[in-house]
């Protein structure tokens, strides 16, 4: 496989490159998050460190996930449960904490590869459900010929659901990505924003509630 190794520690990167090559993989190494986002589309697999010098690895992970379904394993020294959950909710297929054995990394890569690819996110930046059009690039929404003005967070919630229509997003996942704090799940902030979306769009069934789970964009 063509493996993109995103790691700014030269010694660790050299060791992992050698180990991966020994198992028959072709390795491209990147030390910056911007390079990871740029190169991820040409890789078969991504190993992503979170402690990168130019951007937090979780943000890089989210940016890759907006355009690519490439398998990703986060490889990091962060051990807090919250960080693990944020990594998985942001789109990682697995999470491996340093230090680790090479054999464990290879086994996890094989396990992720066996699962197959995840659904591709919206790629043309336009998502249409009925007469509702969501432009993920220009951040514009129309219903029929009527433009709808949304707040930044209202659009962010809608865009997160629109990237994979029909896929359920948990409350914690939405709060983590849009608000940056899953602990806000105890508040009604998300519920208020969803209610506002339904009212402004005039399509109550567009954003579906799955009680005790989360929300999804309806597929028509």
Backbone as CSV, one residue per row, in Angstrom:
resi,resn,N_x,N_y,N_z,CA_x,CA_y,CA_z,C_x,C_y,C_z
1,UNK,0.842,-1.201,0.000,0.000,0.000,0.000,0.873,1.245,0.000
2,UNK,0.305,2.330,-0.514,0.958,3.634,-0.421,0.514,4.267,0.892
3,UNK,1.456,4.400,1.808,1.150,4.890,3.148,1.682,6.310,3.304
4,UNK,0.805,7.223,3.699,1.222,8.579,4.037,1.469,8.624,5.539
5,UNK,2.711,8.856,5.915,3.102,8.944,7.323,3.234,10.418,7.689
6,UNK,2.366,10.891,8.564,2.381,12.294,8.977,2.959,12.353,10.388
7,UNK,4.240,12.697,10.468,4.971,12.655,11.747,6.111,13.662,11.687
8,UNK,6.182,14.568,12.672,7.226,15.599,12.648,8.489,15.190,13.409
9,UNK,8.454,14.070,14.128,9.628,13.567,14.833,10.467,12.744,13.846
10,UNK,11.643,13.244,13.512,12.464,12.601,12.484,12.865,11.178,12.861
11,UNK,13.251,10.971,14.099,13.708,9.636,14.522,12.574,8.624,14.444
12,UNK,11.405,8.994,14.949,10.269,8.075,14.899,9.829,7.847,13.457
13,UNK,9.824,8.919,12.654,9.428,8.780,11.258,10.361,7.841,10.510
14,UNK,11.660,7.956,10.763,12.625,7.068,10.101,12.384,5.611,10.503
15,UNK,12.151,5.391,11.804,11.932,4.026,12.289,10.658,3.428,11.688
16,UNK,9.583,4.222,11.646,8.327,3.722,11.089,8.428,3.505,9.582
17,UNK,9.143,4.386,8.914,9.330,4.222,7.458,10.047,2.914,7.164
18,UNK,11.078,2.617,7.942,11.824,1.367,7.756,10.932,0.158,8.016
19,UNK,10.159,0.209,9.105,9.290,-0.913,9.453,8.204,-1.121,8.402
20,UNK,7.605,-0.041,7.933,6.553,-0.159,6.921,7.107,-0.686,5.602
21,UNK,8.279,-0.203,5.227,8.908,-0.680,3.990,9.237,-2.164,4.084
22,UNK,9.643,-2.610,5.263,9.969,-4.018,5.467,8.740,-4.894,5.270
23,UNK,7.564,-4.329,5.495,6.315,-5.076,5.299,5.721,-4.831,3.907
24,UNK,6.499,-4.230,3.018,6.085,-4.098,1.627,5.316,-2.839,1.282
25,UNK,5.274,-1.867,2.194,4.534,-0.635,1.935,5.447,0.439,1.344
26,UNK,4.875,1.276,0.485,5.573,2.451,-0.028,5.195,3.636,0.849
27,UNK,6.179,4.328,1.389,5.922,5.365,2.385,6.267,6.749,1.848
28,UNK,5.329,7.668,2.029,5.582,9.090,1.803,5.442,9.768,3.144
29,UNK,6.444,10.535,3.528,6.427,11.160,4.846,6.129,12.658,4.743
30,UNK,5.273,13.149,5.625,4.964,14.577,5.715,5.146,15.006,7.167
31,UNK,5.728,16.180,7.360,5.936,16.680,8.707,4.987,17.786,9.106
32,UNK,4.160,18.229,8.155,3.227,19.324,8.406,1.800,18.897,8.083
33,UNK,0.851,19.478,8.804,-0.550,19.153,8.577,-1.016,19.580,7.190
34,UNK,-0.540,20.734,6.722,-0.977,21.203,5.393,-0.558,20.223,4.308
35,UNK,0.607,19.604,4.482,1.050,18.605,3.514,0.212,17.331,3.630
36,UNK,-0.187,16.999,4.859,-1.041,15.827,5.052,-2.354,15.980,4.302
37,UNK,-2.972,17.156,4.426,-4.245,17.410,3.740,-4.052,17.352,2.229
38,UNK,-2.936,17.883,1.754,-2.671,17.926,0.316,-2.392,16.543,-0.262
39,UNK,-1.702,15.693,0.490,-1.240,14.404,-0.032,-2.179,13.239,0.257
40,UNK,-3.118,13.414,1.166,-3.944,12.289,1.616,-4.726,11.638,0.478
41,UNK,-5.148,12.440,-0.493,-5.954,11.893,-1.586,-5.224,10.890,-2.448
42,UNK,-3.882,10.925,-2.459,-3.111,9.990,-3.268,-2.603,8.791,-2.502
43,UNK,-3.040,8.650,-1.250,-2.563,7.541,-0.404,-3.624,6.456,-0.274
44,UNK,-3.164,5.247,0.024,-4.072,4.141,0.330,-4.354,4.050,1.819
45,UNK,-3.475,4.677,2.621,-3.592,4.601,4.074,-2.854,5.805,4.663
46,UNK,-3.365,6.348,5.757,-2.723,7.477,6.421,-2.483,7.154,7.886
47,UNK,-1.244,7.398,8.339,-0.902,7.343,9.756,-0.655,8.774,10.196
48,UNK,-1.467,9.266,11.119,-1.496,10.698,11.424,-1.167,10.982,12.881
49,UNK,-0.064,11.700,13.087,0.259,12.213,14.422,-0.597,13.450,14.672
50,UNK,-0.934,13.715,15.941,-1.768,14.874,16.252,-0.948,16.099,16.644
51,UNK,0.258,15.888,17.171,1.069,16.999,17.643,1.929,17.586,16.549
52,UNK,1.306,18.240,15.581,2.028,18.789,14.435,2.312,20.271,14.642
53,UNK,3.393,20.788,14.071,3.811,22.162,14.377,2.949,23.266,13.775
54,UNK,2.251,22.989,12.669,1.528,24.061,11.993,0.027,24.055,12.223
55,UNK,-0.516,22.934,12.690,-1.966,22.827,12.877,-2.228,21.623,13.767
56,UNK,-3.256,21.711,14.597,-3.606,20.555,15.401,-4.021,19.407,14.490
57,UNK,-3.562,18.211,14.810,-3.844,17.063,13.967,-5.317,16.756,13.821
58,UNK,-6.121,17.078,14.838,-7.560,16.828,14.735,-8.186,17.694,13.649
59,UNK,-7.720,18.931,13.528,-8.237,19.801,12.468,-7.813,19.275,11.104
60,UNK,-6.570,18.796,11.014,-6.114,18.198,9.757,-6.962,16.975,9.412
61,UNK,-7.274,16.175,10.418,-8.107,14.991,10.220,-9.468,15.375,9.674
62,UNK,-10.085,16.402,10.253,-11.400,16.839,9.784,-11.334,17.316,8.338
63,UNK,-10.252,18.032,8.006,-10.134,18.557,6.640,-9.962,17.432,5.628
64,UNK,-9.196,16.415,5.997,-9.047,15.269,5.096,-10.385,14.567,4.919
65,UNK,-11.124,14.405,6.016,-12.391,13.680,5.957,-13.450,14.396,5.121
66,UNK,-13.292,15.698,4.942,-14.265,16.424,4.120,-14.151,16.057,2.646
67,UNK,-13.002,15.512,2.251,-12.786,15.251,0.824,-12.348,13.821,0.518
68,UNK,-12.059,13.013,1.539,-11.494,11.694,1.275,-11.973,10.660,2.291
69,UNK,-12.133,9.423,1.805,-12.515,8.306,2.662,-11.325,7.393,2.948
70,UNK,-10.095,7.874,2.713,-8.906,7.065,2.923,-8.841,6.568,4.372
71,UNK,-8.470,5.305,4.608,-8.341,4.819,5.985,-7.281,5.612,6.750
72,UNK,-7.608,5.984,7.984,-6.701,6.787,8.807,-6.598,6.187,10.203
73,UNK,-5.359,5.983,10.646,-5.097,5.632,12.042,-4.351,6.792,12.677
74,UNK,-4.893,7.310,13.770,-4.210,8.351,14.531,-3.145,7.685,15.393
75,UNK,-1.932,8.214,15.316,-0.805,7.693,16.095,-0.279,8.849,16.933
76,UNK,-0.476,8.797,18.241,-0.196,9.973,19.056,0.186,9.612,20.480
77,UNK,0.764,10.596,21.169,1.103,10.423,22.579,-0.040,10.844,23.485
78,UNK,-1.100,11.395,22.924,-2.233,11.838,23.738,-3.017,10.626,24.232
79,UNK,-3.170,10.529,25.536,-3.794,9.332,26.117,-5.154,9.605,26.751
80,UNK,-5.551,10.881,26.872,-6.802,11.190,27.542,-7.988,10.617,26.769
81,UNK,-8.970,10.091,27.510,-10.135,9.479,26.865,-10.841,10.473,25.955
82,UNK,-10.916,11.725,26.373,-11.590,12.724,25.564,-10.893,12.897,24.220
83,UNK,-9.549,12.860,24.219,-8.805,13.014,22.971,-9.034,11.818,22.047
84,UNK,-9.091,10.623,22.639,-9.362,9.428,21.839,-10.737,9.544,21.175
85,UNK,-11.736,9.933,21.952,-13.092,10.057,21.413,-13.168,11.136,20.345
86,UNK,-12.466,12.244,20.560,-12.478,13.319,19.560,-11.846,12.838,18.248
87,UNK,-10.773,12.062,18.359,-10.137,11.538,17.165,-11.061,10.625,16.383
88,UNK,-11.742,9.735,17.080,-12.643,8.798,16.411,-13.852,9.521,15.831
89,UNK,-14.374,10.502,16.562,-15.533,11.245,16.065,-15.175,12.156,14.908
90,UNK,-13.910,12.543,14.836,-13.473,13.420,13.744,-13.202,12.651,12.461
91,UNK,-13.244,11.306,12.541,-13.107,10.528,11.317,-12.001,9.499,11.294
92,UNK,-11.250,9.342,12.402,-10.210,8.318,12.432,-10.845,6.927,12.456
93,UNK,-10.207,5.980,11.796,-10.689,4.597,11.809,-10.162,3.824,13.007
94,UNK,-9.068,4.294,13.579,-8.500,3.667,14.776,-7.575,4.683,15.434
95,UNK,-7.134,4.383,16.660,-6.357,5.316,17.470,-5.302,4.505,18.210
96,UNK,-4.028,4.814,17.969,-2.934,4.055,18.561,-2.052,5.011,19.363
97,UNK,-1.850,4.679,20.633,-1.100,5.553,21.538,0.366,5.146,21.582
98,UNK,1.254,6.124,21.467,2.693,5.894,21.583,3.056,5.672,23.055
99,UNK,4.081,4.868,23.331,4.820,4.011,22.391,4.023,2.750,22.072
100,UNK,4.298,2.147,20.935,3.582,0.946,20.522,4.549,0.024,19.787
101,UNK,4.169,-1.224,19.669,4.972,-2.202,18.942,4.602,-2.164,17.459
102,UNK,5.583,-2.365,16.625,5.346,-2.372,15.182,4.319,-3.426,14.797
103,UNK,4.380,-4.583,15.470,3.439,-5.657,15.155,2.000,-5.232,15.414
104,UNK,1.785,-4.452,16.471,0.429,-3.982,16.763,-0.043,-3.008,15.694
105,UNK,0.850,-2.118,15.252,0.483,-1.179,14.191,0.083,-1.930,12.930
106,UNK,0.873,-2.915,12.524,0.566,-3.667,11.309,-0.769,-4.407,11.432
107,UNK,-1.020,-4.970,12.625,-2.273,-5.696,12.838,-3.467,-4.754,12.753
108,UNK,-3.313,-3.566,13.305,-4.413,-2.603,13.258,-4.648,-2.101,11.841
109,UNK,-3.582,-1.903,11.098,-3.731,-1.484,9.700,-4.475,-2.556,8.901
110,UNK,-4.133,-3.803,9.130,-4.809,-4.894,8.429,-6.287,-4.949,8.801
111,UNK,-6.584,-4.740,10.101,-7.973,-4.791,10.565,-8.793,-3.667,9.939
112,UNK,-8.227,-2.469,9.884,-8.930,-1.334,9.287,-9.147,-1.580,7.789
113,UNK,-8.128,-2.102,7.106,-8.241,-2.364,5.674,-9.325,-3.409,5.389
114,UNK,-9.476,-4.396,6.274,-10.490,-5.437,6.069,-11.908,-4.891,6.175
115,UNK,-12.074,-3.822,6.935,-13.421,-3.267,7.113,-13.957,-2.638,5.838
116,UNK,-13.063,-2.291,4.921,-13.486,-1.623,3.705,-13.564,-0.125,3.905
117,UNK,-13.889,0.595,2.846,-13.928,2.047,2.899,-15.253,2.533,3.452
118,UNK,-15.198,3.680,4.082,-16.398,4.328,4.607,-17.100,5.068,3.466
119,UNK,-18.359,5.485,3.668,-19.034,6.246,2.611,-18.278,7.532,2.302
120,UNK,-18.193,7.853,1.031,-17.512,9.082,0.634,-18.340,10.299,1.027
121,UNK,-17.689,11.336,1.544,-18.419,12.574,1.798,-18.787,13.256,0.486
122,UNK,-19.623,14.270,0.606,-19.999,15.017,-0.594,-18.751,15.592,-1.247
123,UNK,-18.587,15.386,-2.563,-17.361,15.781,-3.239,-17.543,16.993,-4.147
124,UNK,-18.767,17.260,-4.599,-18.951,18.366,-5.532,-19.401,19.641,-4.835
125,UNK,-19.445,19.612,-3.513,-19.775,20.764,-2.680,-21.248,21.138,-2.720
126,UNK,-22.038,20.488,-3.576,-23.471,20.762,-3.640,-24.242,19.544,-3.169
127,UNK,-25.069,19.737,-2.165,-25.908,18.655,-1.648,-27.352,19.073,-1.851
128,UNK,-28.136,18.221,-2.529,-29.537,18.530,-2.798,-30.429,17.478,-2.148
129,UNK,-31.389,17.944,-1.393,-32.409,17.077,-0.820,-33.748,17.728,-1.131
130,UNK,-34.489,17.124,-2.038,-35.717,17.757,-2.497,-35.389,19.076,-3.159
131,UNK,-36.052,20.147,-2.714,-35.777,21.467,-3.290,-34.795,22.279,-2.457
132,UNK,-34.134,21.613,-1.502,-33.135,22.283,-0.668,-31.751,22.040,-1.260
133,UNK,-31.009,23.113,-1.492,-29.647,23.013,-2.022,-28.673,23.616,-1.012
134,UNK,-27.663,22.826,-0.626,-26.665,23.251,0.354,-25.316,23.290,-0.352
135,UNK,-24.722,24.471,-0.438,-23.412,24.630,-1.065,-22.371,24.664,0.047
136,UNK,-21.617,23.570,0.190,-20.645,23.454,1.274,-19.449,24.369,1.076
137,UNK,-19.215,24.806,-0.152,-18.049,25.641,-0.430,-18.355,27.118,-0.194
138,UNK,-19.470,27.599,-0.715,-19.819,29.014,-0.557,-20.643,29.270,0.693
139,UNK,-21.086,28.208,1.371,-21.872,28.308,2.599,-23.213,29.004,2.330
140,UNK,-23.797,28.700,1.182,-25.098,29.261,0.836,-26.138,28.147,0.797
141,UNK,-27.357,28.492,1.221,-28.463,27.533,1.245,-29.655,28.167,0.546
142,UNK,-30.291,27.385,-0.317,-31.513,27.854,-0.965,-32.590,26.789,-0.827
143,UNK,-33.825,27.260,-0.743,-34.997,26.378,-0.764,-35.829,26.814,-1.963
144,UNK,-35.865,25.972,-2.985,-36.443,26.404,-4.245,-35.569,27.515,-4.812
145,UNK,-36.155,28.656,-5.075,-35.391,29.820,-5.540,-35.126,30.812,-4.417
146,UNK,-35.470,30.433,-3.178,-35.368,31.362,-2.050,-34.080,31.146,-1.269
147,UNK,-33.202,32.167,-1.198,-32.009,32.040,-0.363,-32.386,32.095,1.114
148,UNK,-31.702,31.307,1.912,-31.968,31.250,3.350,-30.718,31.701,4.097
149,UNK,-30.873,32.654,4.974,-29.742,33.167,5.753,-29.631,32.405,7.065
150,UNK,-28.473,31.782,7.272,-28.221,31.033,8.502,-27.066,31.669,9.264
151,UNK,-27.055,31.472,10.573,-25.901,31.882,11.355,-24.746,30.920,11.074
152,UNK,-23.549,31.298,11.516,-22.382,30.440,11.267,-22.594,29.046,11.851
153,UNK,-23.060,28.977,13.078,-23.213,27.665,13.704,-24.390,26.896,13.133
154,UNK,-25.434,27.570,12.752,-26.543,26.866,12.102,-26.063,26.202,10.826
155,UNK,-25.278,26.947,10.026,-24.765,26.342,8.794,-23.795,25.216,9.107
156,UNK,-22.937,25.374,10.112,-21.966,24.333,10.450,-22.663,23.030,10.842
157,UNK,-23.751,23.151,11.588,-24.518,21.949,11.951,-25.101,21.302,10.697
158,UNK,-25.718,22.117,9.848,-26.317,21.592,8.625,-25.265,20.974,7.714
159,UNK,-24.111,21.631,7.591,-23.050,21.127,6.710,-22.504,19.796,7.207
160,UNK,-22.342,19.652,8.510,-21.846,18.388,9.061,-22.788,17.246,8.699
161,UNK,-24.082,17.475,8.801,-25.062,16.441,8.442,-25.091,16.215,6.935
162,UNK,-24.884,17.294,6.167,-25.013,17.203,4.708,-23.840,16.499,4.053
163,UNK,-22.700,16.433,4.718,-21.548,15.770,4.097,-21.824,14.294,3.852
164,UNK,-22.635,13.681,4.704,-23.011,12.272,4.516,-24.492,12.121,4.841
165,UNK,-25.371,12.494,3.895,-26.814,12.392,4.144,-27.211,10.972,4.529
166,UNK,-28.089,10.881,5.510,-28.553,9.579,5.976,-27.714,8.977,7.076
167,UNK,-26.508,9.504,7.288,-25.627,8.998,8.349,-25.943,9.730,9.645
168,UNK,-26.166,8.978,10.716,-26.511,9.577,12.001,-25.265,10.159,12.664
169,UNK,-25.378,11.400,13.109,-24.314,12.057,13.867,-24.784,12.191,15.311
170,UNK,-23.985,11.695,16.241,-24.374,11.764,17.645,-24.339,13.206,18.140
171,UNK,-25.054,13.458,19.213,-25.051,14.797,19.802,-23.631,15.208,20.197
172,UNK,-22.914,14.305,20.843,-21.554,14.630,21.276,-20.654,14.940,20.088
173,UNK,-20.807,14.195,18.995,-19.998,14.415,17.800,-20.262,15.806,17.221
174,UNK,-21.529,16.193,17.136,-21.866,17.507,16.593,-21.352,18.610,17.505
175,UNK,-21.573,18.461,18.808,-21.114,19.480,19.754,-19.596,19.606,19.743
176,UNK,-18.917,18.493,19.580,-17.457,18.508,19.569,-16.932,19.230,18.342
177,UNK,-17.490,18.909,17.158,-16.962,19.497,15.927,-17.410,20.945,15.742
178,UNK,-18.657,21.262,16.062,-19.178,22.601,15.798,-18.858,23.578,16.935
179,UNK,-19.033,23.100,18.179,-18.770,23.968,19.324,-17.375,23.755,19.921
180,UNK,-16.756,22.611,19.596,-15.452,22.306,20.162,-15.509,21.835,21.591
181,UNK,-16.695,21.411,22.043,-16.835,20.987,23.438,-17.988,20.002,23.566
182,UNK,-17.687,18.694,23.622,-18.766,17.709,23.747,-19.494,17.791,25.076
183,UNK,-18.913,18.465,26.080,-19.559,18.575,27.375,-20.790,19.477,27.323
184,UNK,-20.963,20.196,26.226,-22.149,21.021,26.065,-23.404,20.176,25.852
185,UNK,-23.222,18.838,25.839,-24.374,17.955,25.616,-25.426,18.103,26.699
186,UNK,-25.032,18.670,27.848,-26.000,18.863,28.925,-26.880,20.083,28.656
187,UNK,-26.500,20.929,27.698,-27.271,22.136,27.401,-28.238,21.877,26.257
188,UNK,-29.061,22.891,25.973,-30.026,22.772,24.884,-29.559,23.549,23.661
189,UNK,-28.290,23.932,23.624,-27.790,24.758,22.524,-28.005,24.088,21.175
190,UNK,-27.668,22.814,21.075,-27.825,22.111,19.808,-29.293,22.016,19.417
191,UNK,-30.154,21.708,20.377,-31.581,21.602,20.085,-32.139,22.914,19.546
192,UNK,-31.694,24.037,20.120,-32.159,25.345,19.677,-31.723,25.601,18.235
193,UNK,-30.472,25.260,17.918,-29.980,25.480,16.559,-30.723,24.609,15.546
194,UNK,-31.017,23.373,15.895,-31.766,22.497,14.991,-33.177,23.030,14.787
195,UNK,-33.802,23.509,15.870,-35.143,24.085,15.752,-35.123,25.313,14.840
196,UNK,-34.085,26.135,14.976,-33.960,27.309,14.113,-33.787,26.907,12.649
197,UNK,-32.987,25.858,12.410,-32.797,25.373,11.038,-34.130,24.950,10.426
198,UNK,-34.891,24.187,11.164,-36.169,23.708,10.639,-37.109,24.862,10.332
199,UNK,-37.104,25.861,11.218,-37.991,27.004,11.023,-37.569,27.845,9.824
200,UNK,-36.286,28.106,9.690,-35.806,28.947,8.593,-35.934,28.254,7.241
201,UNK,-35.676,26.947,7.215,-35.759,26.221,5.949,-37.195,25.902,5.554
202,UNK,-38.069,25.835,6.548,-39.453,25.496,6.249,-39.637,24.055,5.826
203,UNK,-38.669,23.211,6.194,-38.721,21.785,5.851,-38.457,20.992,7.139
204,UNK,-39.469,20.832,7.999,-39.267,20.205,9.311,-38.666,18.806,9.243
205,UNK,-38.940,18.079,8.142,-38.440,16.709,8.038,-37.037,16.591,7.490
206,UNK,-36.406,17.717,7.127,-35.081,17.653,6.524,-34.045,17.161,7.528
207,UNK,-34.086,17.695,8.728,-33.172,17.251,9.794,-33.964,16.351,10.725
208,UNK,-33.637,15.078,10.717,-34.376,14.089,11.499,-33.715,13.875,12.861
209,UNK,-34.542,13.738,13.878,-34.061,13.452,15.231,-34.198,11.968,15.508
210,UNK,-33.120,11.355,15.989,-33.181,9.972,16.447,-32.999,10.020,17.960
211,UNK,-34.082,9.820,18.661,-34.087,10.022,20.106,-33.010,9.175,20.791
212,UNK,-32.260,9.841,21.666,-31.209,9.166,22.405,-29.958,8.920,21.600
213,UNK,-29.961,9.324,20.316,-28.792,9.069,19.465,-28.234,10.358,18.887
214,UNK,-29.013,11.041,18.059,-28.494,12.252,17.446,-29.374,12.715,16.309
215,UNK,-28.752,13.218,15.227,-29.471,13.774,14.096,-28.889,13.251,12.791
216,UNK,-29.699,13.337,11.736,-29.211,13.026,10.401,-29.989,13.862,9.384
217,UNK,-29.381,14.038,8.215,-30.056,14.715,7.116,-30.876,13.688,6.366
218,UNK,-32.143,13.986,6.160,-33.037,13.048,5.483,-32.578,12.812,4.048
219,UNK,-32.797,11.601,3.559,-32.492,11.267,2.170,-33.817,11.055,1.453
220,UNK,-34.056,11.859,0.417,-35.334,11.760,-0.305,-35.105,11.286,-1.723
